[in-house]
């Protein structure tokens, strides 16, 4: 694939993201998190839910 073809492909992908609804974007983000193996991942008092990867849980009662 040439650089020009790759740029066009990415441009088309960006356009499709812009047209997505907020709910579709949330579902996509949750799927990406799950596919990357971050379900249940913990960091700094927060964790990705083990049940639903679209939710982040404040498990250590950390304040901002």
C-alpha positions as CSV (number, residue, x, y, z in Angstrom):
1,X,0.0,0.0,0.0
2,X,1.4,3.4,-1.0
3,X,1.5,6.2,1.5
4,X,-1.1,8.1,-0.5
5,X,-3.5,5.0,-0.3
6,X,-2.9,4.7,3.4
7,X,-3.7,8.4,4.0
8,X,-6.9,8.1,2.0
9,X,-7.9,5.0,4.0
10,X,-7.3,6.8,7.3
11,X,-9.2,9.8,6.0
12,X,-12.2,7.6,5.2
13,X,-11.9,6.0,8.6
14,X,-11.9,9.4,10.3
15,X,-15.0,10.4,8.4
16,X,-16.8,7.3,9.5
17,X,-15.9,8.0,13.2
18,X,-17.3,11.6,12.9
19,X,-20.6,10.1,11.6
20,X,-21.0,7.7,14.6
21,X,-23.4,8.4,17.4
22,X,-22.1,8.8,21.0
23,X,-23.5,5.4,21.9
24,X,-21.6,3.7,18.9
25,X,-18.4,5.4,20.0
26,X,-18.8,4.1,23.6
27,X,-19.4,0.6,22.3
28,X,-16.3,0.9,20.0
29,X,-14.2,2.1,22.9
30,X,-15.4,-0.7,25.2
31,X,-14.7,-3.3,22.5
32,X,-11.1,-1.9,22.0
33,X,-10.5,-1.9,25.7
34,X,-11.7,-5.5,25.9
35,X,-9.8,-6.7,22.8
36,X,-6.5,-5.2,24.2
37,X,-7.0,-7.2,27.4
38,X,-7.6,-4.3,29.8
39,X,-10.8,-5.6,31.3
40,X,-10.1,-5.5,35.1
41,X,-6.9,-3.4,34.7
42,X,-6.1,-1.3,37.8
43,X,-4.1,1.9,38.0
44,X,-3.9,4.6,40.6
45,X,-7.2,3.7,42.4
46,X,-9.2,3.3,39.3
47,X,-10.0,0.1,37.3
48,X,-11.8,-1.0,34.2
49,X,-14.8,-3.0,35.2
50,X,-14.3,-6.8,35.0
51,X,-17.9,-7.2,33.9
52,X,-18.4,-4.3,31.4
53,X,-15.3,-2.8,29.8
54,X,-17.0,0.5,29.1
55,X,-17.0,1.5,32.7
56,X,-14.2,2.8,34.9
57,X,-14.6,2.2,38.6
58,X,-13.1,4.2,41.5
59,X,-12.3,1.2,43.6
60,X,-10.0,3.0,46.1
61,X,-12.2,6.0,46.7
62,X,-9.7,8.3,45.2
63,X,-10.6,12.0,44.9
64,X,-9.5,14.2,42.0
